[in-house]
Amino acid sequence: MFWLRRDLRLGDNPALTTAVALARERGGSLLPAFVPEPQARPQRAPGGAARWWLWHSLGALDGELRRRGSRLALGRGDPAVALPGLAHAAGAGTVVWAAGLEPGELADDEAVARALAGSGVEAVIVPSAGLLFDPTAIRTREGRPYTVFTPFWRACLNGPAPAAALPAPEALPAAPPEPAGLALDELAAETRIPWAAGFDGLWRPGEAGARAGLSRLLRGPLAAYAEMRDRPDLEGTSRLSPHLHWGELSARQVWHAVAGQVAEAGFDLEAAVAPSASDGEGAPSLRRSAGAFLRQLGWRELSSHLLQHFPQMPARPLRDRFAVFPWRDDPVALEAWRRGLTGYPLVDAGMRELWTTGWMHNRARLVAASFLVKHLLLPWQTGEEWFRETLVDADLANNALGWQWVAGCGADAAPYFRIFNPVTQGRRHDPEGAYVRRWVPEIAGLPAAHIHAPWLAPGTVLTAAGVTPGESYPAPIVEHGEARSRALAAYDVVRHAPR
Ligand SMILES: Cc1cc2nc3c(=O)[nH]c(=O)nc-3n(C[C@H](O)[C@H](O)[C@H](O)COP(=O)(O)OP(=O)(O)OC[C@H]3O[C@@H](n4cnc5c(N)ncnc54)[C@H](O)[C@@H]3O)c2cc1C
């Protein structure tokens, strides 16, 4: 049996390659199996939008398997119970899988191996290809985990280069005759969410969709990524995050594809990725852009590294002093934020993009998250939870890193006193207001000069655009200057807390 987890692909899948080789060697069959994370396991179970993605991805995977003479079996419940059950039903003597990357997955590795051993089934755990570098092998000179990005990334780059990606097996050993495991549609009802209408047609979950996304990156955004990545009004980033989260594409497949493009253009990859060199003004755009893009994969590596070493990261601030932060409790403001009705157009555009598409541009994530934590003084964990429920790319490590970074309580975090002004952020990163017009149509008639602060527009401009602040679009739920002072006062409590 081959147990798939967040590695829903056939290409560059070392555990699959091992499972196929073992099955062939022993003249046996091979049953690929997936066990959805039980909803009863808080934090680990995927949120609604991620479940939508997962189900479509499993459908695509089953199709790929069937084309190669196999099929996907599904188990239900705790994997330590479901997998021995499936193995028994299928008559499997060995179960192969990729080692977990999150603390909960690592705990499952042990529990499943123990349960299998108890029923006389062999467990073969293969190192995961989910990351570029082995995050457990990277340590500071003192043997501690890294907490700051630049030295972490330098240490990654100084180690062995990411291994070459493995090809997908062309054919697979046959699966044992049905019925072992549930069929996909037997669990489909659990994955329906009422707000996914906008996801269809926008995303293509599964390995083929992931490969198409990678080709789009190479043909389009990569060349100008460094200049465009902060512009939510443009399609300047890869949008590969849900594919990477579910492992429909391995990070090293992405790495080698980008490296190939850099080499083809005659640039040196090492110079592109070096922390200091790649952003240098005057460097050729592709080289700078490839370096900036690969560095984002580096942040993904860091978040995984941090989560492994600080498993409490999704729930508790990494900086202990933040435990005394005077958070507010304001359900009305929280709901306004969730629904994109704060009266700050860039924040609202981001939150509505999230609800409608299951994804939000990184710049909008930064500004919307900062607004929740600093303008509204609501706990970052409430935002982390909402993102976990609504993002198709919801990822325990990346989401926790993002929120702790914004809240200033993370390892390598934004200083708390640096408070984004959503109006100036809007003017800088959405200069024509196209992003806001798309997601906040009730103010689409405003000219670019006023679209990020409708309450400051002259009456004649508002009338011409058909906008009535406070009626057709909310007035700001907090005033920026006041919110800023309140946030700084709250931060003082942390600063003066005993170490
Ligand atoms: C508050 C907050 C919450 C976030 N939650 C998530 C989350 O749940 N899942 C998630 O994948 N990303 C999260 N991010 C990081 C980032 O916003 C997304 O990875 C990115 O916007 C995805 O778009 P893309 O694929 O076009 O990224 P690109 O810019 O094309 O980057 C390529 C890949 O690098 C990785 N990456 C990029 N930025 C980051 C980052 N800052 N940290 C870690 N990895 C990164 C992603 O895998 C991404 O697909 C969060 C950021 C913030 C500020």
The ligand as an SDF file (V2000), in Angstrom:
LIG
                    3D

 53 58  0  0  0  0  0  0  0  0999 V2000
   -1.1160   36.7690    7.2970 C   0  0  0  0  0  0  0  0  0  0  0  0
   -0.5570   35.8500    6.2410 C   0  0  0  0  0  0  0  0  0  0  0  0
   -1.0320   34.5480    6.1240 C   0  0  0  0  0  0  0  0  0  0  0  0
   -0.5140   33.6820    5.1440 C   0  0  0  0  0  0  0  0  0  0  0  0
   -1.0140   32.4100    5.0650 N   0  0  0  0  0  0  0  0  0  0  0  0
   -0.5000   31.5530    4.1460 C   0  0  0  0  0  0  0  0  0  0  0  0
   -0.9850   30.2270    4.0440 C   0  0  0  0  0  0  0  0  0  0  0  0
   -1.8620   29.7910    4.7860 O   0  0  0  0  0  0  0  0  0  0  0  0
   -0.4640   29.4210    3.0750 N   0  0  0  0  0  0  0  0  0  0  0  0
    0.5340   29.8510    2.2320 C   0  0  0  0  0  0  0  0  0  0  0  0
    0.9750   29.0760    1.3780 O   0  0  0  0  0  0  0  0  0  0  0  0
    1.0250   31.0950    2.3470 N   0  0  0  0  0  0  0  0  0  0  0  0
    0.5450   31.9670    3.2580 C   0  0  0  0  0  0  0  0  0  0  0  0
    1.0450   33.2350    3.3310 N   0  0  0  0  0  0  0  0  0  0  0  0
    2.2300   33.6080    2.5290 C   0  0  0  0  0  0  0  0  0  0  0  0
    1.9330   34.2330    1.1550 C   0  0  0  0  0  0  0  0  0  0  0  0
    1.0120   35.2790    1.2770 O   0  0  0  0  0  0  0  0  0  0  0  0
    1.4110   33.2260    0.1420 C   0  0  0  0  0  0  0  0  0  0  0  0
    2.2370   32.0730    0.1180 O   0  0  0  0  0  0  0  0  0  0  0  0
    1.4020   33.8100   -1.2710 C   0  0  0  0  0  0  0  0  0  0  0  0
    0.6300   34.9860   -1.3070 O   0  0  0  0  0  0  0  0  0  0  0  0
    0.8370   32.7870   -2.2440 C   0  0  0  0  0  0  0  0  0  0  0  0
    0.7430   33.3340   -3.5190 O   0  0  0  0  0  0  0  0  0  0  0  0
    1.7000   32.8440   -4.6900 P   0  0  0  0  0  0  0  0  0  0  0  0
    1.6490   31.3600   -4.7850 O   0  0  0  0  0  0  0  0  0  0  0  0
    1.3260   33.6160   -5.9050 O   0  0  0  0  0  0  0  0  0  0  0  0
    3.1100   33.2860   -4.1520 O   0  0  0  0  0  0  0  0  0  0  0  0
    4.4950   33.5900   -4.8960 P   0  0  0  0  0  0  0  0  0  0  0  0
    4.8370   34.9920   -4.5820 O   0  0  0  0  0  0  0  0  0  0  0  0
    4.4420   33.2020   -6.3040 O   0  0  0  0  0  0  0  0  0  0  0  0
    5.5320   32.6860   -4.0890 O   0  0  0  0  0  0  0  0  0  0  0  0
    5.8380   31.3430   -4.4630 C   0  0  0  0  0  0  0  0  0  0  0  0
    5.5950   30.3990   -3.3050 C   0  0  0  0  0  0  0  0  0  0  0  0
    6.4520   30.7150   -2.2180 O   0  0  0  0  0  0  0  0  0  0  0  0
    5.7760   30.4540   -0.9800 C   0  0  0  0  0  0  0  0  0  0  0  0
    5.6640   31.7170   -0.2420 N   0  0  0  0  0  0  0  0  0  0  0  0
    5.5100   32.9600   -0.7620 C   0  0  0  0  0  0  0  0  0  0  0  0
    5.4910   33.8790    0.2330 N   0  0  0  0  0  0  0  0  0  0  0  0
    5.6040   33.1950    1.3890 C   0  0  0  0  0  0  0  0  0  0  0  0
    5.6570   33.5850    2.7600 C   0  0  0  0  0  0  0  0  0  0  0  0
    5.6040   34.8610    3.1310 N   0  0  0  0  0  0  0  0  0  0  0  0
    5.7640   32.6280    3.6960 N   0  0  0  0  0  0  0  0  0  0  0  0
    5.8560   31.3210    3.3440 C   0  0  0  0  0  0  0  0  0  0  0  0
    5.8300   30.8960    2.0600 N   0  0  0  0  0  0  0  0  0  0  0  0
    5.7020   31.8260    1.1000 C   0  0  0  0  0  0  0  0  0  0  0  0
    4.3890   29.9300   -1.3320 C   0  0  0  0  0  0  0  0  0  0  0  0
    4.4350   28.5210   -1.3240 O   0  0  0  0  0  0  0  0  0  0  0  0
    4.1860   30.4660   -2.7410 C   0  0  0  0  0  0  0  0  0  0  0  0
    3.2950   29.7010   -3.5120 O   0  0  0  0  0  0  0  0  0  0  0  0
    0.5180   34.1360    4.2970 C   0  0  0  0  0  0  0  0  0  0  0  0
    0.9890   35.4420    4.4180 C   0  0  0  0  0  0  0  0  0  0  0  0
    0.4600   36.2950    5.3730 C   0  0  0  0  0  0  0  0  0  0  0  0
    0.9710   37.6990    5.4750 C   0  0  0  0  0  0  0  0  0  0  0  0
  1  2  1  0
  2  3  1  0
  2 52  2  0
  3  4  2  0
  4  5  1  0
  4 50  1  0
  5  6  2  0
  6  7  1  0
  6 13  1  0
  7  8  2  0
  7  9  1  0
  9 10  1  0
 10 11  2  0
 10 12  1  0
 12 13  2  0
 13 14  1  0
 14 15  1  0
 14 50  1  0
 15 16  1  0
 16 17  1  0
 16 18  1  0
 18 19  1  0
 18 20  1  0
 20 21  1  0
 20 22  1  0
 22 23  1  0
 23 24  1  0
 24 25  2  0
 24 26  1  0
 24 27  1  0
 27 28  1  0
 28 29  2  0
 28 30  1  0
 28 31  1  0
 31 32  1  0
 32 33  1  0
 33 34  1  0
 33 48  1  0
 34 35  1  0
 35 36  1  0
 35 46  1  0
 36 37  1  0
 36 45  1  0
 37 38  2  0
 38 39  1  0
 39 40  1  0
 39 45  2  0
 40 41  1  0
 40 42  2  0
 42 43  1  0
 43 44  2  0
 44 45  1  0
 46 47  1  0
 46 48  1  0
 48 49  1  0
 50 51  2  0
 51 52  1  0
 52 53  1  0
M  END
$$$$
